[in-house]
Amino acid sequence: MTERFDLVIAGGGPSGAAAAWQAAQTGAKVVVLDKAEFPRDKPCGDGLTARAVSYLQKMGLAHEITQFHKISGVTVYSPSQWELSFPQRPGMPDYGRTASRAELDTMLLKHAESAGAVVRQGAEVAGPELDARGRVVGVILKNGEKVLGDAVIAADGAYSPLKRGLKIDSDYNGYSAIAIRSEMHANRPDSDRFEIYLKLLFQGDQLPGYGWIFPMGGGRFNIGLGYVNSYKNWQSINATHFFGDFLRTLPAEWELPSVEELKKNKSVRAWRLPMGFTAWPPWRPGVLFAGDSLGAGKPVSGAGISKALESGLAAGECAIAALENGGPDDFTNYQQRMEAAWGREYKRGRFFNKLAGIPKVSETGLKLLDNHTFRDFLLKSLYKKAQSPSHT
């Protein structure tokens, strides 16, 4: 007999786990399905912004996340060096963290389970189950099993089987970043700063992207780079070779391994990060999209974890509210929530993404950022905006 749930969630990453935790608070019958067995690695920069930390605190994980390495600010090289601090916002932390996804995602999934959600690992979702009217009424697993629910949340990643099965596109022109990273030891002191390297050249072109060094504690560092596919020759870039070139620009005294050594231990991982709403509207009858399946990556920085948590929490809340007040045919409440929270930011992001893909524009932007007068003016404006009530 096929078991039925109030809410079926495809994907046990941050957005799926957050949605499950949120929905389970109401007493709803929730199941999370993920093809992996946790803990499992996930390619990521492993950086938690102050906003991501705040969402984890709101989920009741304030004590648990103290185990992760604390980050007090950001050092940017453009190529001149300058410092950024996390803005002081009422009720918000002024620090970030770094956390391996194996640890973070396992913690979040267990937290959802402790709230009452059923978690099924090793359960790969292959596509949606539809009724005669075309409404999503559940999911089909790779083994042919059907898991039915009053509503489904697609938190199944950048290559979402549910989105592909429904042939979902976007009313907006979403875009993606390509990122690659590895975790390694370095012969240098531990740090409490995210390090960002803005000068990222490919065959003389300034790319719309950046390199990063994120300290994990204990002498370990997550080092990687990412670039947006608005650059016309992005498909010509061999990400692994490009990553190796970036590693060679870093100080020799750090004694970093070569990319060839890193490939041998299989720590080099590349991934695609959808941004700018690659599924819009963010719902169809019976299903809501969250995290990477929504295209929730933050424009400009590509930060994905905070957006995954925010969209997951909103999807879990809005799904249950809609089911209690009208049914699964209309999740406009979720669309309105996402539009109010991110609409203006993502509209600007889509515009600047196109511009940044032009190397001369990126080069000019970098020169402006390297001018301390312009930079100070820009930073003052951004900090003032961050501290406004609408951004707290």
C-alpha positions in Angstrom: 0.0 0.0 0.0 1.4 3.4 -1.0 1.9 5.6 2.0 0.6 9.2 1.8 1.9 12.3 3.4 0.9 15.9 3.8 4.2 17.1 2.4 6.7 15.2 0.3 10.2 16.8 0.0 12.6 15.7 -2.7 16.1 16.5 -1.5 17.7 16.5 2.0 20.1 19.4 1.6 19.7 22.7 3.4 16.6 23.8 1.6 14.8 20.4 1.9 15.8 19.9 5.5 14.8 23.5 6.4 11.4 23.0 4.7 10.9 19.7 6.5 11.8 21.2 9.9 9.5 24.2 9.3 6.5 22.1 8.2 6.9 19.4 10.9 6.5 22.2 13.5 2.8 22.3 12.6 2.3 18.6 13.2 2.1 17.9 9.5 3.1 14.5 8.2 6.3 15.1 6.3 8.8 12.9 4.5 12.2 13.8 3.1 13.7 11.7 0.3 17.3 11.8 -0.7 19.4 9.5 -3.0 22.5 9.8 -0.7 23.4 8.2 2.5 24.4 10.8 5.0 26.9 12.1 5.9 27.9 12.8 2.3 30.2 15.4 0.7 28.7 18.1 -1.4 30.8 20.5 -3.6 30.5 23.9 -2.0 32.5 26.8 -0.7 31.5 25.8 2.8 31.0 29.4 3.8 28.1 30.5 6.1 27.4 34.2 5.9 26.1 36.1 8.9 22.6 35.7 7.4 23.0 32.0 7.1 24.1 31.8 10.7 21.0 33.8 11.7 18.7 31.2 10.0 20.4 28.4 11.8 20.0 30.2 15.0 16.2 30.7 14.3 16.0 26.9 13.7 17.2 26.3 17.2 20.8 25.3 16.3 22.7 28.2 17.9 24.6 25.9 20.2 25.3 23.2 17.6 26.9 25.6 15.1 29.5 26.9 17.6 31.5 23.8 16.6 32.1 25.4 13.2 35.0 27.7 12.6 34.1 31.4 13.2 34.6 34.1 10.6 34.9 37.7 11.6 35.1 39.4 8.2 36.3 39.4 4.7 39.7 40.3 3.1 39.3 41.3 -0.6 42.1 41.5 -3.1 41.2 43.6 -6.2 44.3 43.3 -6.5 44.9 45.9 -3.7 44.0 44.5 -0.2 41.0 45.9 1.7 38.9 44.7 4.6 35.1 44.2 5.0 33.3 43.5 8.2 29.8 42.0 8.5 27.3 44.8 9.1 25.9 45.4 12.5 22.1 44.6 12.2 19.7 44.5 15.1 19.1 40.9 16.1 21.6 39.5 13.6 25.1 38.1 14.2 28.1 40.1 13.0 30.1 37.0 12.1 29.9 34.0 9.8 31.1 30.4 10.0 32.7 27.7 7.8 31.2 24.2 7.9 31.8 21.2 5.7 28.6 20.2 4.0 29.0 16.6 5.2 28.7 17.9 8.8 26.2 20.7 8.1 23.7 18.8 6.0 23.7 15.8 8.3 23.0 18.1 11.3 20.2 19.8 9.5 18.6 16.5 8.3 18.8 15.1 11.9 17.2 18.3 13.1 14.3 17.9 10.7 13.9 14.3 11.8 13.9 15.3 15.5 11.0 17.7 14.7 8.9 14.8 13.4 9.8 14.5 9.7 10.3 11.0 8.3 13.8 10.8 6.6 14.4 8.2 3.9 18.0 8.0 2.7 19.0 6.1 -0.4 15.7 7.0 -2.0 16.3 8.6 -5.4 13.5 10.7 -6.8 13.2 10.1 -10.6 10.3 12.4 -11.4 6.9 13.7 -10.5 3.6 11.7 -10.1 0.7 13.6 -11.8 -3.0 13.3 -11.6 -5.4 13.4 -14.6 -5.4 17.2 -14.5 -1.6 17.4 -14.5 -1.2 18.4 -10.9 1.7 17.0 -9.0 0.5 14.5 -6.4 3.7 12.9 -5.3 7.0 11.6 -6.7 8.2 8.4 -8.4 11.4 6.9 -7.1 14.1 5.4 -9.3 13.0 1.9 -8.1 9.4 2.6 -9.3 7.9 3.2 -5.9 5.5 6.1 -5.6 5.4 8.4 -2.6 2.2 10.5 -2.6 1.5 13.8 -0.8 -0.9 16.7 -0.7 2.0 18.9 -1.8 5.6 18.4 -3.0 8.6 20.6 -2.4 11.3 20.2 -5.1 14.5 20.8 -3.2 16.4 18.4 -5.5 19.2 20.6 -6.7 20.5 22.3 -9.8 19.7 19.2 -12.0 16.2 18.8 -10.4 14.5 15.6 -11.7 11.2 17.1 -10.8 11.8 20.3 -12.7 13.0 18.3 -15.7 10.0 16.0 -15.5 7.7 19.0 -15.6 9.6 20.8 -18.3 9.8 23.9 -16.1 11.4 27.0 -17.4 11.5 30.5 -16.0 9.6 33.7 -16.9 12.9 35.4 -15.9 16.2 34.9 -17.6 18.0 32.9 -14.9 21.7 32.2 -15.2 24.4 29.9 -13.6 27.8 30.0 -12.2 30.4 27.3 -12.6 32.5 26.7 -9.5 35.3 24.3 -8.6 37.0 23.8 -5.2 39.1 21.5 -3.1 39.9 21.3 0.6 43.5 21.1 1.6 46.1 21.9 4.2 48.3 25.0 3.9 51.5 26.0 5.6 50.0 29.2 7.0 48.3 30.4 10.1 44.6 29.8 10.7 42.5 32.8 9.9 39.1 34.2 10.8 38.6 35.9 7.4 37.0 34.9 4.2 39.6 35.8 1.4 38.2 36.9 -2.0 40.4 37.4 -5.1 38.6 39.5 -7.7 41.3 39.5 -10.4 40.4 36.4 -12.3 41.8 36.3 -15.9 41.2 33.9 -18.7 43.3 34.5 -21.9 43.5 38.1 -20.8 39.8 38.6 -20.2 38.6 39.7 -16.7 35.9 37.1 -15.8 32.7 37.8 -13.9 33.7 35.8 -10.9 36.3 35.4 -8.1 38.6 33.0 -6.3 38.3 32.3 -2.7 40.2 30.9 0.3 37.9 30.0 3.3 39.6 28.8 6.5 38.0 25.7 8.0 40.2 25.6 11.2 42.9 23.1 12.1 45.1 24.2 9.2 42.5 23.2 6.6 41.3 25.6 3.9 38.5 25.4 1.2 40.1 27.0 -1.9 38.2 27.5 -5.1 36.9 29.8 -7.8 33.7 30.5 -9.7 32.6 32.4 -12.8 29.3 33.2 -14.4 28.2 31.8 -17.8 27.3 35.3 -19.1 31.0 35.4 -20.3 30.8 34.5 -24.0 33.7 32.0 -23.9 32.8 30.3 -20.7 32.5 26.9 -22.4 36.1 27.2 -23.5 37.4 27.2 -19.9 38.7 24.0 -18.6 37.7 24.5 -14.9 40.2 22.1 -13.5 43.1 23.6 -15.4 41.9 27.1 -14.5 41.8 26.1 -10.9 45.4 24.8 -11.1 46.4 28.2 -12.6 44.8 30.0 -9.6 46.5 27.7 -7.1 49.9 28.6 -8.7 49.2 32.4 -8.1 49.1 31.8 -4.3 52.2 32.1 -2.2 54.7 29.3 -2.7 55.5 29.2 1.1 52.0 27.9 1.7 53.2 24.6 0.2 49.8 23.9 -1.4 49.4 20.7 -3.3 49.1 20.8 -7.1 45.8 20.3 -8.8 47.1 16.9 -10.0 47.7 15.8 -6.4 44.3 17.0 -5.4 42.7 15.1 -8.2 44.3 11.9 -7.1 42.6 12.1 -3.7 39.3 13.0 -5.4 38.9 16.2 -3.4 38.5 18.5 -6.5 34.8 18.9 -7.2 33.0 21.2 -9.6 29.4 22.1 -9.7 26.8 24.4 -11.3 25.1 27.1 -9.2 21.8 28.4 -10.7 21.0 32.0 -9.9 18.4 34.6 -10.6 15.3 32.4 -10.4 15.7 29.5 -13.0 12.1 28.4 -12.1 9.6 31.2 -12.0 6.8 31.3 -10.9 8.4 29.3 -8.0 5.5 26.8 -8.0 3.1 24.8 -10.1 -0.1 23.1 -8.9 1.0 20.7 -6.2 4.7 21.6 -6.1 7.0 24.4 -4.9 10.6 24.9 -5.8 13.3 25.8 -3.3 17.1 26.1 -3.2 19.0 25.3 -6.3 16.0 23.9 -8.1 14.5 27.4 -7.8 17.7 29.1 -8.9 18.1 30.7 -5.4 21.9 31.4 -5.5 22.6 35.0 -4.5 23.4 37.3 -7.4 27.0 38.6 -7.5 28.4 36.5 -4.6 26.7 33.2 -5.5 26.2 32.5 -1.8 23.8 29.5 -1.8 23.4 28.2 1.8 21.6 31.3 3.2 19.3 31.4 0.2 18.6 27.7 0.4 17.7 28.0 4.1 15.5 31.0 3.5 13.6 29.5 0.5 13.2 26.2 2.3 11.8 27.7 5.5 9.4 29.8 3.4 8.4 26.9 1.2 7.6 24.7 4.2 5.6 27.4 5.9 3.7 28.5 2.7 2.9 24.9 1.6 1.2 24.0 4.9 -0.6 27.4 5.0 -2.0 26.9 1.5 -3.0 23.3 2.2 -4.9 24.4 5.3 -6.5 27.4 3.4 -7.6 26.4 -0.1 -5.6 23.4 -1.2 -2.6 22.5 -3.4 -3.7 24.2 -6.6 -2.4 27.6 -5.7 0.8 28.5 -3.9 0.8 32.2 -4.8 1.5 32.9 -1.1 5.0 31.4 -1.7 5.5 33.4 -4.9 4.6 36.6 -3.1 7.0 35.8 -0.3 9.9 35.2 -2.6 9.1 38.2 -4.8 9.0 40.5 -1.7 12.2 39.1 -0.3 14.3 38.8 -3.4 12.5 40.3 -6.4 14.4 43.6 -6.6 17.7 42.1 -5.7 17.4 39.3 -8.4 16.2 41.7 -11.0 19.3 43.8 -10.5 21.4 40.6 -10.5 20.1 39.5 -13.9 20.9 42.9 -15.4 24.4 43.1 -13.9 25.1 39.5 -14.9 24.7 40.4 -18.5 26.9 43.4 -18.2 29.6 41.6 -16.2 29.9 39.0 -18.9 31.5 41.7 -21.1 35.3 41.6 -20.2 35.8 45.3 -20.7 32.9 46.0 -18.3 34.2 43.6 -15.7 37.7 45.2 -16.1 36.3 48.7 -15.6 34.3 47.5 -12.5 37.4 46.0 -11.0 39.4 49.3 -11.5 36.6 51.2 -9.8 36.6 48.8 -6.8 40.4 49.2 -6.6 39.9 53.0 -6.3 39.6 53.6 -2.6 37.5 56.8 -2.9 34.9 55.1 -5.0 35.1 51.9 -2.9 34.6 53.8 0.4 31.5 55.5 -1.0 30.1 52.2 -2.3 30.7 50.4 1.0 29.1 53.2 3.1 26.0 53.0 0.9 25.9 49.2 1.2 26.3 49.2 5.0 23.6 51.9 5.3 21.3 49.8 3.2 22.1 46.6 5.2 21.2 48.3 8.4 17.8 49.6 7.2 14.7 47.8 8.6 13.9 46.1 5.3 17.2 44.3 5.4 17.3 43.1 9.0 
